[in-house]
Amino acid sequence: MDTDLNCQKMKILIVEDEYALYESIFAYFIEEGNICEHAPDFNTAREKIALYSYDCILLDLGLPDGDGLDLLSKIKSLGKKDGVLIISARHSLDDRLSGLDMGADDYLVKPFHLSELKARVSAILRRKNFDGDNVISFREIKVDVSAMKVTVNDKSLTLTRKEFDLMVYLLSNKNKVVTKNAMAEHLWGDEMDLSDDFDFIYTHVKNLKKKLAETGAKDYIKSVYGIGYKFTDA
């Protein structure tokens, strides 16, 4: 496993019309293997939000063709669970409170350091997916998300980056059926929704199941015929 990667991979939508800022954010997050999508305006963002799911949406309020708060309202009306971090030049208390009251998870005023942005995004994911904890435990399996370390009965398990990301994704959705399409989108990006062939998902799941079994874990990853997979001990 790559030891220089210190957090789980994230799928992020950057809603930002200032291209230089978008490029900086994109380069910073993509360097660690995260998937980043871009929406430079209100209408593009609205379409992406309706079609896809993200771990976190970085939402600028001052868009050329609409207000980011209206997008936030749209996200909530759709019942989406995506994390939302507002990034805005608006620094008044009223703007901050309005965003948080409408359901944003955090509010960061421009300009900001990219390291702080990353810390805020990581904190949102921990709160949403793992009750604020960096360590996920399930029976004999323990996953340290920040250290990218997996153990089974206290024995270390070596995974590739994709296998680790798949493990975290399945654990985040334990006892739920996740489709092959959703898995592909989460691990490879929105362009995968155009694919009709998900054999590569089967290969990654097969390899992950094999490695878990070799270290003594029970078979928790169940195939749901024609749909996808379910991580469960039922």
C-alpha positions as protocol buffer text, in pm:
chain_id: "A"
residue {
  index: 1
  type: MET
  ca { x: 0 y: 0 z: 0 }
}
residue {
  index: 2
  type: ASP
  ca { x: 128 y: 348 z: -77 }
}
residue {
  index: 3
  type: THR
  ca { x: 240 y: 499 z: 253 }
}
residue {
  index: 4
  type: ASP
  ca { x: 256 y: 857 z: 135 }
}
residue {
  index: 5
  type: LEU
  ca { x: -122 y: 880 z: 97 }
}
residue {
  index: 6
  type: ASN
  ca { x: -273 y: 990 z: 424 }
}
residue {
  index: 7
  type: CYS
  ca { x: -647 y: 997 z: 369 }
}
residue {
  index: 8
  type: GLN
  ca { x: -924 y: 811 z: 198 }
}
residue {
  index: 9
  type: LYS
  ca { x: -989 y: 905 z: -159 }
}
residue {
  index: 10
  type: MET
  ca { x: -1268 y: 1156 z: -208 }
}
residue {
  index: 11
  type: LYS
  ca { x: -1499 y: 1240 z: -494 }
}
residue {
  index: 12
  type: ILE
  ca { x: -1534 y: 1618 z: -503 }
}
residue {
  index: 13
  type: LEU
  ca { x: -1739 y: 1861 z: -710 }
}
residue {
  index: 14
  type: ILE
  ca { x: -1575 y: 2204 z: -736 }
}
residue {
  index: 15
  type: VAL
  ca { x: -1840 y: 2468 z: -809 }
}
residue {
  index: 16
  type: GLU
  ca { x: -1620 y: 2766 z: -886 }
}
residue {
  index: 17
  type: ASP
  ca { x: -1618 y: 3015 z: -1174 }
}
residue {
  index: 18
  type: GLU
  ca { x: -1275 y: 3159 z: -1093 }
}
residue {
  index: 19
  type: TYR
  ca { x: -1066 y: 2930 z: -1311 }
}
residue {
  index: 20
  type: ALA
  ca { x: -730 y: 2996 z: -1147 }
}
residue {
  index: 21
  type: LEU
  ca { x: -872 y: 2902 z: -806 }
}
residue {
  index: 22
  type: TYR
  ca { x: -1040 y: 2594 z: -951 }
}
residue {
  index: 23
  type: GLU
  ca { x: -710 y: 2482 z: -1106 }
}
residue {
  index: 24
  type: SER
  ca { x: -528 y: 2525 z: -775 }
}
residue {
  index: 25
  type: ILE
  ca { x: -790 y: 2324 z: -584 }
}
residue {
  index: 26
  type: PHE
  ca { x: -804 y: 2059 z: -856 }
}
residue {
  index: 27
  type: ALA
  ca { x: -425 y: 2014 z: -868 }
}
residue {
  index: 28
  type: TYR
  ca { x: -402 y: 1998 z: -488 }
}
residue {
  index: 29
  type: PHE
  ca { x: -667 y: 1729 z: -443 }
}
residue {
  index: 30
  type: ILE
  ca { x: -596 y: 1526 z: -757 }
}
residue {
  index: 31
  type: GLU
  ca { x: -233 y: 1482 z: -651 }
}
residue {
  index: 32
  type: GLU
  ca { x: -346 y: 1248 z: -373 }
}
residue {
  index: 33
  type: GLY
  ca { x: -563 y: 1038 z: -602 }
}
residue {
  index: 34
  type: ASN
  ca { x: -895 y: 1209 z: -539 }
}
residue {
  index: 35
  type: ILE
  ca { x: -1153 y: 1243 z: -815 }
}
residue {
  index: 36
  type: CYS
  ca { x: -1250 y: 1603 z: -892 }
}
residue {
  index: 37
  type: GLU
  ca { x: -1529 y: 1728 z: -1118 }
}
residue {
  index: 38
  type: HIS
  ca { x: -1578 y: 2092 z: -1217 }
}
residue {
  index: 39
  type: ALA
  ca { x: -1888 y: 2307 z: -1254 }
}
residue {
  index: 40
  type: PRO
  ca { x: -1796 y: 2664 z: -1357 }
}
residue {
  index: 41
  type: ASP
  ca { x: -2152 y: 2796 z: -1342 }
}
residue {
  index: 42
  type: PHE
  ca { x: -2492 y: 2752 z: -1177 }
}
residue {
  index: 43
  type: ASN
  ca { x: -2658 y: 2549 z: -1455 }
}
residue {
  index: 44
  type: THR
  ca { x: -2371 y: 2301 z: -1492 }
}
residue {
  index: 45
  type: ALA
  ca { x: -2361 y: 2254 z: -1115 }
}
residue {
  index: 46
  type: ARG
  ca { x: -2736 y: 2200 z: -1098 }
}
residue {
  index: 47
  type: GLU
  ca { x: -2719 y: 1929 z: -1366 }
}
residue {
  index: 48
  type: LYS
  ca { x: -2427 y: 1748 z: -1202 }
}
residue {
  index: 49
  type: ILE
  ca { x: -2586 y: 1763 z: -856 }
}
residue {
  index: 50
  type: ALA
  ca { x: -2908 y: 1613 z: -992 }
}
residue {
  index: 51
  type: LEU
  ca { x: -2728 y: 1331 z: -1175 }
}
residue {
  index: 52
  type: TYR
  ca { x: -2439 y: 1235 z: -949 }
}
residue {
  index: 53
  type: SER
  ca { x: -2338 y: 1195 z: -586 }
}
residue {
  index: 54
  type: TYR
  ca { x: -2025 y: 1337 z: -427 }
}
residue {
  index: 55
  type: ASP
  ca { x: -1841 y: 1300 z: -100 }
}
residue {
  index: 56
  type: CYS
  ca { x: -1815 y: 1677 z: -82 }
}
residue {
  index: 57
  type: ILE
  ca { x: -1929 y: 1974 z: -290 }
}
residue {
  index: 58
  type: LEU
  ca { x: -1712 y: 2285 z: -272 }
}
residue {
  index: 59
  type: LEU
  ca { x: -1969 y: 2554 z: -335 }
}
residue {
  index: 60
  type: ASP
  ca { x: -1890 y: 2910 z: -438 }
}
residue {
  index: 61
  type: LEU
  ca { x: -2180 y: 3146 z: -371 }
}
residue {
  index: 62
  type: GLY
  ca { x: -2108 y: 3411 z: -633 }
}
residue {
  index: 63
  type: LEU
  ca { x: -2167 y: 3232 z: -963 }
}
residue {
  index: 64
  type: PRO
  ca { x: -2212 y: 3421 z: -1294 }
}
residue {
  index: 65
  type: ASP
  ca { x: -2561 y: 3283 z: -1362 }
}
residue {
  index: 66
  type: GLY
  ca { x: -2704 y: 3223 z: -1018 }
}
residue {
  index: 67
  type: ASP
  ca { x: -2660 y: 3216 z: -641 }
}
residue {
  index: 68
  type: GLY
  ca { x: -2484 y: 2928 z: -470 }
}
residue {
  index: 69
  type: LEU
  ca { x: -2738 y: 2933 z: -189 }
}
residue {
  index: 70
  type: ASP
  ca { x: -3004 y: 2835 z: -442 }
}
residue {
  index: 71
  type: LEU
  ca { x: -2790 y: 2535 z: -533 }
}
residue {
  index: 72
  type: LEU
  ca { x: -2762 y: 2448 z: -165 }
}
residue {
  index: 73
  type: SER
  ca { x: -3139 y: 2463 z: -140 }
}
residue {
  index: 74
  type: LYS
  ca { x: -3161 y: 2232 z: -444 }
}
residue {
  index: 75
  type: ILE
  ca { x: -2924 y: 1981 z: -285 }
}
residue {
  index: 76
  type: LYS
  ca { x: -3135 y: 1966 z: 29 }
}
residue {
  index: 77
  type: SER
  ca { x: -3466 y: 1945 z: -160 }
}
residue {
  index: 78
  type: LEU
  ca { x: -3334 y: 1640 z: -346 }
}
residue {
  index: 79
  type: GLY
  ca { x: -3252 y: 1472 z: -16 }
}
residue {
  index: 80
  type: LYS
  ca { x: -2887 y: 1444 z: -115 }
}
residue {
  index: 81
  type: LYS
  ca { x: -2637 y: 1337 z: 151 }
}
residue {
  index: 82
  type: ASP
  ca { x: -2337 y: 1502 z: -15 }
}
residue {
  index: 83
  type: GLY
  ca { x: -2121 y: 1708 z: 216 }
}
residue {
  index: 84
  type: VAL
  ca { x: -2128 y: 2079 z: 133 }
}
residue {
  index: 85
  type: LEU
  ca { x: -1846 y: 2322 z: 210 }
}
residue {
  index: 86
  type: ILE
  ca { x: -1919 y: 2681 z: 108 }
}
residue {
  index: 87
  type: ILE
  ca { x: -1614 y: 2868 z: -21 }
}
residue {
  index: 88
  type: SER
  ca { x: -1694 y: 3235 z: -64 }
}
residue {
  index: 89
  type: ALA
  ca { x: -1556 y: 3586 z: -61 }
}
residue {
  index: 90
  type: ARG
  ca { x: -1868 y: 3686 z: 135 }
}
residue {
  index: 91
  type: HIS
  ca { x: -1742 y: 3716 z: 490 }
}
residue {
  index: 92
  type: SER
  ca { x: -2037 y: 3869 z: 671 }
}
residue {
  index: 93
  type: LEU
  ca { x: -2186 y: 3683 z: 965 }
}
residue {
  index: 94
  type: ASP
  ca { x: -2529 y: 3688 z: 798 }
}
residue {
  index: 95
  type: ASP
  ca { x: -2398 y: 3506 z: 488 }
}
residue {
  index: 96
  type: ARG
  ca { x: -2219 y: 3248 z: 702 }
}
residue {
  index: 97
  type: LEU
  ca { x: -2525 y: 3186 z: 919 }
}
residue {
  index: 98
  type: SER
  ca { x: -2754 y: 3167 z: 615 }
}
residue {
  index: 99
  type: GLY
  ca { x: -2539 y: 2898 z: 457 }
}
residue {
  index: 100
  type: LEU
  ca { x: -2509 y: 2693 z: 774 }
}
residue {
  index: 101
  type: ASP
  ca { x: -2879 y: 2729 z: 857 }
}
residue {
  index: 102
  type: MET
  ca { x: -2967 y: 2599 z: 511 }
}
residue {
  index: 103
  type: GLY
  ca { x: -2766 y: 2283 z: 572 }
}
residue {
  index: 104
  type: ALA
  ca { x: -2408 y: 2350 z: 464 }
}
residue {
  index: 105
  type: ASP
  ca { x: -2155 y: 2152 z: 667 }
}
residue {
  index: 106
  type: ASP
  ca { x: -1896 y: 2429 z: 685 }
}
residue {
  index: 107
  type: TYR
  ca { x: -1814 y: 2776 z: 552 }
}
residue {
  index: 108
  type: LEU
  ca { x: -1467 y: 2889 z: 448 }
}
residue {
  index: 109
  type: VAL
  ca { x: -1392 y: 3249 z: 355 }
}
residue {
  index: 110
  type: LYS
  ca { x: -1163 y: 3333 z: 62 }
}
residue {
  index: 111
  type: PRO
  ca { x: -870 y: 3358 z: 47 }
}
residue {
  index: 112
  type: PHE
  ca { x: -771 y: 3038 z: 227 }
}
residue {
  index: 113
  type: HIS
  ca { x: -481 y: 2794 z: 244 }
}
residue {
  index: 114
  type: LEU
  ca { x: -538 y: 2472 z: 50 }
}
residue {
  index: 115
  type: SER
  ca { x: -419 y: 2271 z: 350 }
}
residue {
  index: 116
  type: GLU
  ca { x: -701 y: 2422 z: 557 }
}
residue {
  index: 117
  type: LEU
  ca { x: -952 y: 2345 z: 281 }
}
residue {
  index: 118
  type: LYS
  ca { x: -840 y: 1983 z: 279 }
}
residue {
  index: 119
  type: ALA
  ca { x: -865 y: 1960 z: 659 }
}
residue {
  index: 120
  type: ARG
  ca { x: -1220 y: 2098 z: 650 }
}
residue {
  index: 121
  type: VAL
  ca { x: -1324 y: 1853 z: 375 }
}
residue {
  index: 122
  type: SER
  ca { x: -1170 y: 1558 z: 561 }
}
residue {
  index: 123
  type: ALA
  ca { x: -1352 y: 1659 z: 880 }
}
residue {
  index: 124
  type: ILE
  ca { x: -1685 y: 1671 z: 692 }
}
residue {
  index: 125
  type: LEU
  ca { x: -1629 y: 1318 z: 559 }
}
residue {
  index: 126
  type: ARG
  ca { x: -1539 y: 1182 z: 903 }
}
residue {
  index: 127
  type: ARG
  ca { x: -1854 y: 1332 z: 1052 }
}
residue {
  index: 128
  type: LYS
  ca { x: -2080 y: 1207 z: 775 }
}
residue {
  index: 129
  type: ASN
  ca { x: -1939 y: 861 z: 716 }
}
residue {
  index: 130
  type: PHE
  ca { x: -1772 y: 750 z: 1035 }
}
residue {
  index: 131
  type: ASP
  ca { x: -1923 y: 952 z: 1321 }
}
residue {
  index: 132
  type: GLY
  ca { x: -1611 y: 1166 z: 1335 }
}
residue {
  index: 133
  type: ASP
  ca { x: -1375 y: 870 z: 1381 }
}
residue {
  index: 134
  type: ASN
  ca { x: -1075 y: 789 z: 1163 }
}
residue {
  index: 135
  type: VAL
  ca { x: -1102 y: 418 z: 1243 }
}
residue {
  index: 136
  type: ILE
  ca { x: -1380 y: 196 z: 1109 }
}
residue {
  index: 137
  type: SER
  ca { x: -1433 y: -135 z: 1288 }
}
residue {
  index: 138
  type: PHE
  ca { x: -1647 y: -422 z: 1161 }
}
residue {
  index: 139
  type: ARG
  ca { x: -1619 y: -754 z: 1340 }
}
residue {
  index: 140
  type: GLU
  ca { x: -1258 y: -872 z: 1294 }
}
residue {
  index: 141
  type: ILE
  ca { x: -1177 y: -598 z: 1042 }
}
residue {
  index: 142
  type: LYS
  ca { x: -1033 y: -260 z: 1136 }
}
residue {
  index: 143
  type: VAL
  ca { x: -964 y: 20 z: 887 }
}
residue {
  index: 144
  type: ASP
  ca { x: -762 y: 327 z: 982 }
}
residue {
  index: 145
  type: VAL
  ca { x: -876 y: 576 z: 717 }
}
residue {
  index: 146
  type: SER
  ca { x: -612 y: 843 z: 785 }
}
residue {
  index: 147
  type: ALA
  ca { x: -320 y: 595 z: 791 }
}
residue {
  index: 148
  type: MET
  ca { x: -465 y: 381 z: 508 }
}
residue {
  index: 149
  type: LYS
  ca { x: -408 y: 72 z: 720 }
}
residue {
  index: 150
  type: VAL
  ca { x: -628 y: -238 z: 725 }
}
residue {
  index: 151
  type: THR
  ca { x: -598 y: -518 z: 980 }
}
residue {
  index: 152
  type: VAL
  ca { x: -786 y: -847 z: 1018 }
}
residue {
  index: 153
  type: ASN
  ca { x: -763 y: -1000 z: 1365 }
}
residue {
  index: 154
  type: ASP
  ca { x: -473 y: -758 z: 1423 }
}
residue {
  index: 155
  type: LYS
  ca { x: -287 y: -891 z: 1118 }
}
residue {
  index: 156
  type: SER
  ca { x: -191 y: -631 z: 859 }
}
residue {
  index: 157
  type: LEU
  ca { x: -358 y: -654 z: 518 }
}
residue {
  index: 158
  type: THR
  ca { x: -180 y: -511 z: 213 }
}
residue {
  index: 159
  type: LEU
  ca { x: -416 y: -357 z: -44 }
}
residue {
  index: 160
  type: THR
  ca { x: -373 y: -155 z: -360 }
}
residue {
  index: 161
  type: ARG
  ca { x: -510 y: 199 z: -360 }
}
residue {
  index: 162
  type: LYS
  ca { x: -824 y: 97 z: -550 }
}
residue {
  index: 163
  type: GLU
  ca { x: -882 y: -201 z: -322 }
}
residue {
  index: 164
  type: PHE
  ca { x: -850 y: 22 z: -16 }
}
residue {
  index: 165
  type: ASP
  ca { x: -1090 y: 280 z: -160 }
}
residue {
  index: 166
  type: LEU
  ca { x: -1334 y: 1 z: -247 }
}
residue {
  index: 167
  type: MET
  ca { x: -1309 y: -137 z: 106 }
}
residue {
  index: 168
  type: VAL
  ca { x: -1385 y: 202 z: 262 }
}
residue {
  index: 169
  type: TYR
  ca { x: -1673 y: 263 z: 21 }
}
residue {
  index: 170
  type: LEU
  ca { x: -1835 y: -72 z: 96 }
}
residue {
  index: 171
  type: LEU
  ca { x: -1791 y: -23 z: 471 }
}
residue {
  index: 172
  type: SER
  ca { x: -1941 y: 325 z: 445 }
}
residue {
  index: 173
  type: ASN
  ca { x: -2247 y: 164 z: 288 }
}
residue {
  index: 174
  type: LYS
  ca { x: -2260 y: -155 z: 493 }
}
residue {
  index: 175
  type: ASN
  ca { x: -2590 y: -342 z: 484 }
}
residue {
  index: 176
  type: LYS
  ca { x: -2687 y: -147 z: 171 }
}
residue {
  index: 177
  type: VAL
  ca { x: -2684 y: -273 z: -187 }
}
residue {
  index: 178
  type: VAL
  ca { x: -2446 y: -64 z: -397 }
}
residue {
  index: 179
  type: THR
  ca { x: -2474 y: -87 z: -773 }
}
residue {
  index: 180
  type: LYS
  ca { x: -2178 y: -149 z: -1000 }
}
residue {
  index: 181
  type: ASN
  ca { x: -2254 y: 186 z: -1162 }
}
residue {
  index: 182
  type: ALA
  ca { x: -2234 y: 368 z: -827 }
}
residue {
  index: 183
  type: MET
  ca { x: -1909 y: 193 z: -741 }
}
residue {
  index: 184
  type: ALA
  ca { x: -1758 y: 285 z: -1078 }
}
residue {
  index: 185
  type: GLU
  ca { x: -1865 y: 650 z: -1047 }
}
residue {
  index: 186
  type: HIS
  ca { x: -1725 y: 677 z: -694 }
}
residue {
  index: 187
  type: LEU
  ca { x: -1390 y: 518 z: -773 }
}
residue {
  index: 188
  type: TRP
  ca { x: -1330 y: 642 z: -1128 }
}
residue {
  index: 189
  type: GLY
  ca { x: -1547 y: 951 z: -1178 }
}
residue {
  index: 190
  type: ASP
  ca { x: -1869 y: 1060 z: -1346 }
}
residue {
  index: 191
  type: GLU
  ca { x: -1751 y: 966 z: -1695 }
}
residue {
  index: 192
  type: MET
  ca { x: -1800 y: 603 z: -1595 }
}
residue {
  index: 193
  type: ASP
  ca { x: -2178 y: 642 z: -1611 }
}
residue {
  index: 194
  type: LEU
  ca { x: -2141 y: 605 z: -1989 }
}
residue {
  index: 195
  type: SER
  ca { x: -1980 y: 263 z: -1958 }
}
residue {
  index: 196
  type: ASP
  ca { x: -2173 y: -57 z: -2026 }
}
residue {
  index: 197
  type: ASP
  ca { x: -1893 y: -288 z: -1911 }
}
residue {
  index: 198
  type: PHE
  ca { x: -1819 y: -316 z: -1540 }
}
residue {
  index: 199
  type: ASP
  ca { x: -1598 y: -626 z: -1552 }
}
residue {
  index: 200
  type: PHE
  ca { x: -1321 y: -426 z: -1388 }
}
residue {
  index: 201
  type: ILE
  ca { x: -1542 y: -386 z: -1079 }
}
residue {
  index: 202
  type: TYR
  ca { x: -1578 y: -764 z: -1056 }
}
residue {
  index: 203
  type: THR
  ca { x: -1200 y: -800 z: -1078 }
}
residue {
  index: 204
  type: HIS
  ca { x: -1135 y: -552 z: -794 }
}
residue {
  index: 205
  type: VAL
  ca { x: -1403 y: -709 z: -573 }
}
residue {
  index: 206
  type: LYS
  ca { x: -1267 y: -1057 z: -641 }
}
residue {
  index: 207
  type: ASN
  ca { x: -914 y: -950 z: -547 }
}
residue {
  index: 208
  type: LEU
  ca { x: -1034 y: -776 z: -231 }
}
residue {
  index: 209
  type: LYS
  ca { x: -1239 y: -1080 z: -122 }
}
residue {
  index: 210
  type: LYS
  ca { x: -940 y: -1308 z: -183 }
}
residue {
  index: 211
  type: LYS
  ca { x: -705 y: -1095 z: 27 }
}
residue {
  index: 212
  type: LEU
  ca { x: -958 y: -1068 z: 311 }
}
residue {
  index: 213
  type: ALA
  ca { x: -1009 y: -1446 z: 311 }
}
residue {
  index: 214
  type: GLU
  ca { x: -634 y: -1510 z: 313 }
}
residue {
  index: 215
  type: THR
  ca { x: -597 y: -1308 z: 634 }
}
residue {
  index: 216
  type: GLY
  ca { x: -884 y: -1488 z: 807 }
}
residue {
  index: 217
  type: ALA
  ca { x: -1180 y: -1256 z: 747 }
}
residue {
  index: 218
  type: LYS
  ca { x: -1524 y: -1397 z: 686 }
}
residue {
  index: 219
  type: ASP
  ca { x: -1689 y: -1338 z: 349 }
}
residue {
  index: 220
  type: TYR
  ca { x: -1887 y: -1018 z: 408 }
}
residue {
  index: 221
  type: ILE
  ca { x: -1899 y: -897 z: 46 }
}
residue {
  index: 222
  type: LYS
  ca { x: -2209 y: -1050 z: -106 }
}
residue {
  index: 223
  type: SER
  ca { x: -2296 y: -1038 z: -474 }
}
residue {
  index: 224
  type: VAL
  ca { x: -2647 y: -917 z: -554 }
}
residue {
  index: 225
  type: TYR
  ca { x: -2723 y: -1072 z: -891 }
}
residue {
  index: 226
  type: GLY
  ca { x: -2767 y: -823 z: -1172 }
}
residue {
  index: 227
  type: ILE
  ca { x: -2724 y: -521 z: -943 }
}
residue {
  index: 228
  type: GLY
  ca { x: -2400 y: -501 z: -748 }
}
residue {
  index: 229
  type: TYR
  ca { x: -2269 y: -587 z: -402 }
}
residue {
  index: 230
  type: LYS
  ca { x: -2359 y: -566 z: -35 }
}
residue {
  index: 231
  type: PHE
  ca { x: -2123 y: -560 z: 263 }
}
residue {
  index: 232
  type: THR
  ca { x: -2302 y: -748 z: 540 }
}
residue {
  index: 233
  type: ASP
  ca { x: -2270 y: -1028 z: 792 }
}
residue {
  index: 234
  type: ALA
  ca { x: -2636 y: -1125 z: 757 }
}
